[in-house]
């Protein structure tokens, strides 16, 4: 992955009839902790 100066990481996935998302400020490692 290339650093572009963003200070957050997130993921979204389709769950049943909705979209679930998770976002964390900081590095990807902080998203993994959630």
C-alpha distance matrix in Angstrom:
0.0 3.8 6.7 9.3 11.9 12.0 14.0 13.6 11.9 13.7 14.6 17.6 19.7 23.1 25.8 29.4 30.2 27.7 24.0 22.9 20.1 18.8 17.3 17.0 17.1 15.0 12.1 10.8 13.5 16.1 15.3 15.8 19.2 20.4
3.8 0.0 3.8 6.3 9.3 10.4 12.9 13.5 12.8 15.1 16.7 19.6 22.2 25.5 28.4 31.9 32.3 29.6 25.9 24.9 21.8 20.5 18.4 17.8 17.2 15.0 12.6 12.4 15.3 17.5 17.1 18.2 21.2 22.4
6.7 3.8 0.0 3.8 5.8 7.4 9.8 11.2 11.5 14.5 16.8 20.0 23.0 26.4 29.1 32.7 33.0 30.0 26.2 25.0 21.6 19.9 17.2 16.1 14.7 12.3 10.5 11.4 14.3 15.9 16.1 17.8 20.3 21.5
9.3 6.3 3.8 0.0 3.8 5.7 9.1 10.8 11.7 14.5 17.0 19.8 23.0 26.3 29.1 32.6 32.4 29.3 25.6 24.6 21.2 19.8 16.9 16.2 14.5 12.9 12.1 13.2 16.5 17.4 17.3 19.6 22.0 22.6
11.9 9.3 5.8 3.8 0.0 3.8 6.5 9.3 11.3 14.5 17.7 20.5 24.0 27.4 29.9 33.4 33.2 29.9 26.2 24.9 21.2 19.4 16.1 14.8 12.4 10.6 10.7 12.9 15.8 16.1 16.6 19.3 21.1 21.7
12.0 10.4 7.4 5.7 3.8 0.0 3.8 5.8 8.0 11.1 14.3 17.1 20.8 24.1 26.4 30.0 29.7 26.3 22.6 21.2 17.6 15.8 12.4 11.4 9.2 8.3 8.9 10.7 13.9 13.7 13.7 16.7 18.5 18.6
14.0 12.9 9.8 9.1 6.5 3.8 0.0 3.8 7.2 10.5 14.2 17.2 20.9 24.3 26.2 29.7 29.7 26.2 22.6 20.6 16.9 14.4 10.8 8.8 5.9 4.9 6.8 9.4 12.0 11.0 11.6 14.8 15.9 16.1
13.6 13.5 11.2 10.8 9.3 5.8 3.8 0.0 3.8 6.9 10.6 13.6 17.3 20.7 22.4 26.0 26.1 22.6 19.0 16.9 13.1 10.7 7.1 5.6 4.1 4.7 6.2 7.5 10.4 9.0 8.6 12.1 13.5 13.1
11.9 12.8 11.5 11.7 11.3 8.0 7.2 3.8 0.0 3.8 7.2 10.6 14.1 17.7 19.5 23.2 23.6 20.3 16.6 14.5 10.8 8.5 5.7 5.5 6.5 6.9 6.5 5.6 8.9 8.3 6.5 9.7 11.9 11.4
13.7 15.1 14.5 14.5 14.5 11.1 10.5 6.9 3.8 0.0 3.8 6.9 10.4 14.0 15.8 19.5 19.9 16.6 12.9 10.8 7.2 5.5 4.1 6.2 8.7 10.1 9.8 8.0 10.9 10.0 7.0 9.8 12.1 10.7
14.6 16.7 16.8 17.0 17.7 14.3 14.2 10.6 7.2 3.8 0.0 3.8 6.9 10.5 12.5 16.2 16.9 13.9 10.3 8.4 5.7 5.5 6.6 9.4 12.3 13.6 12.9 10.2 12.8 12.3 8.7 10.4 13.1 11.4
17.6 19.6 20.0 19.8 20.5 17.1 17.2 13.6 10.6 6.9 3.8 0.0 3.8 7.1 9.4 12.9 13.2 10.3 6.6 5.6 4.2 6.5 8.7 12.1 15.1 17.0 16.5 14.0 16.4 15.7 12.0 13.6 16.0 13.6
19.7 22.2 23.0 23.0 24.0 20.8 20.9 17.3 14.1 10.4 6.9 3.8 0.0 3.8 6.2 9.8 10.7 8.5 5.6 5.4 6.4 9.1 12.0 15.4 18.6 20.3 19.6 16.7 18.7 18.3 14.5 15.2 17.6 15.2
23.1 25.5 26.4 26.3 27.4 24.1 24.3 20.7 17.7 14.0 10.5 7.1 3.8 0.0 3.8 6.5 7.2 6.0 4.6 6.3 8.8 12.1 15.2 18.7 21.9 23.9 23.3 20.5 22.4 21.9 18.1 18.7 20.9 18.2
25.8 28.4 29.1 29.1 29.9 26.4 26.2 22.4 19.5 15.8 12.5 9.4 6.2 3.8 0.0 3.8 6.0 5.3 5.7 6.3 9.7 12.7 16.2 19.5 23.0 25.2 24.8 21.9 23.3 22.5 18.7 19.1 20.7 17.8
29.4 31.9 32.7 32.6 33.4 30.0 29.7 26.0 23.2 19.5 16.2 12.9 9.8 6.5 3.8 0.0 3.8 5.7 8.0 9.4 13.1 16.2 19.7 23.1 26.5 28.9 28.6 25.7 27.1 26.2 22.5 22.8 24.2 21.2
30.2 32.3 33.0 32.4 33.2 29.7 29.7 26.1 23.6 19.9 16.9 13.2 10.7 7.2 6.0 3.8 0.0 3.8 7.2 9.8 13.3 16.8 20.0 23.6 26.8 29.4 29.4 26.9 28.6 27.5 23.8 24.6 26.1 22.9
27.7 29.6 30.0 29.3 29.9 26.3 26.2 22.6 20.3 16.6 13.9 10.3 8.5 6.0 5.3 5.7 3.8 0.0 3.8 6.5 9.8 13.4 16.4 20.1 23.2 25.9 26.1 23.8 25.6 24.3 20.7 21.9 23.3 20.0
24.0 25.9 26.2 25.6 26.2 22.6 22.6 19.0 16.6 12.9 10.3 6.6 5.6 4.6 5.7 8.0 7.2 3.8 0.0 3.8 6.5 10.2 13.1 16.8 19.8 22.4 22.5 20.2 22.3 21.0 17.4 18.8 20.5 17.4
22.9 24.9 25.0 24.6 24.9 21.2 20.6 16.9 14.5 10.8 8.4 5.6 5.4 6.3 6.3 9.4 9.8 6.5 3.8 0.0 3.8 7.0 10.4 13.9 17.2 19.8 20.0 17.7 19.3 17.8 14.2 15.6 17.0 13.7
20.1 21.8 21.6 21.2 21.2 17.6 16.9 13.1 10.8 7.2 5.7 4.2 6.4 8.8 9.7 13.1 13.3 9.8 6.5 3.8 0.0 3.8 6.7 10.3 13.5 16.1 16.4 14.4 16.3 14.7 11.2 13.2 14.7 11.7
18.8 20.5 19.9 19.8 19.4 15.8 14.4 10.7 8.5 5.5 5.5 6.5 9.1 12.1 12.7 16.2 16.8 13.4 10.2 7.0 3.8 0.0 3.8 6.9 10.4 12.9 13.3 11.5 13.1 11.1 7.8 10.1 11.3 8.3
17.3 18.4 17.2 16.9 16.1 12.4 10.8 7.1 5.7 4.1 6.6 8.7 12.0 15.2 16.2 19.7 20.0 16.4 13.1 10.4 6.7 3.8 0.0 3.8 6.8 9.5 10.5 9.6 11.6 9.3 6.7 10.1 11.2 8.9
17.0 17.8 16.1 16.2 14.8 11.4 8.8 5.6 5.5 6.2 9.4 12.1 15.4 18.7 19.5 23.1 23.6 20.1 16.8 13.9 10.3 6.9 3.8 0.0 3.8 6.2 7.8 7.8 9.2 6.3 5.2 9.0 9.4 8.1
17.1 17.2 14.7 14.5 12.4 9.2 5.9 4.1 6.5 8.7 12.3 15.1 18.6 21.9 23.0 26.5 26.8 23.2 19.8 17.2 13.5 10.4 6.8 3.8 0.0 3.8 6.9 8.6 10.1 7.5 8.0 11.6 11.7 11.2
15.0 15.0 12.3 12.9 10.6 8.3 4.9 4.7 6.9 10.1 13.6 17.0 20.3 23.9 25.2 28.9 29.4 25.9 22.4 19.8 16.1 12.9 9.5 6.2 3.8 0.0 3.8 6.9 8.1 6.5 8.2 11.1 11.6 12.2
12.1 12.6 10.5 12.1 10.7 8.9 6.8 6.2 6.5 9.8 12.9 16.5 19.6 23.3 24.8 28.6 29.4 26.1 22.5 20.0 16.4 13.3 10.5 7.8 6.9 3.8 0.0 3.8 5.4 5.6 7.2 9.3 10.6 12.0
10.8 12.4 11.4 13.2 12.9 10.7 9.4 7.5 5.6 8.0 10.2 14.0 16.7 20.5 21.9 25.7 26.9 23.8 20.2 17.7 14.4 11.5 9.6 7.8 8.6 6.9 3.8 0.0 3.8 5.4 5.1 6.5 9.0 10.3
13.5 15.3 14.3 16.5 15.8 13.9 12.0 10.4 8.9 10.9 12.8 16.4 18.7 22.4 23.3 27.1 28.6 25.6 22.3 19.3 16.3 13.1 11.6 9.2 10.1 8.1 5.4 3.8 0.0 3.8 5.4 5.0 6.5 9.1
16.1 17.5 15.9 17.4 16.1 13.7 11.0 9.0 8.3 10.0 12.3 15.7 18.3 21.9 22.5 26.2 27.5 24.3 21.0 17.8 14.7 11.1 9.3 6.3 7.5 6.5 5.6 5.4 3.8 0.0 3.8 5.4 5.2 6.9
15.3 17.1 16.1 17.3 16.6 13.7 11.6 8.6 6.5 7.0 8.7 12.0 14.5 18.1 18.7 22.5 23.8 20.7 17.4 14.2 11.2 7.8 6.7 5.2 8.0 8.2 7.2 5.1 5.4 3.8 0.0 3.8 5.4 5.4
15.8 18.2 17.8 19.6 19.3 16.7 14.8 12.1 9.7 9.8 10.4 13.6 15.2 18.7 19.1 22.8 24.6 21.9 18.8 15.6 13.2 10.1 10.1 9.0 11.6 11.1 9.3 6.5 5.0 5.4 3.8 0.0 3.8 5.5
19.2 21.2 20.3 22.0 21.1 18.5 15.9 13.5 11.9 12.1 13.1 16.0 17.6 20.9 20.7 24.2 26.1 23.3 20.5 17.0 14.7 11.3 11.2 9.4 11.7 11.6 10.6 9.0 6.5 5.2 5.4 3.8 0.0 3.8
20.4 22.4 21.5 22.6 21.7 18.6 16.1 13.1 11.4 10.7 11.4 13.6 15.2 18.2 17.8 21.2 22.9 20.0 17.4 13.7 11.7 8.3 8.9 8.1 11.2 12.2 12.0 10.3 9.1 6.9 5.4 5.5 3.8 0.0
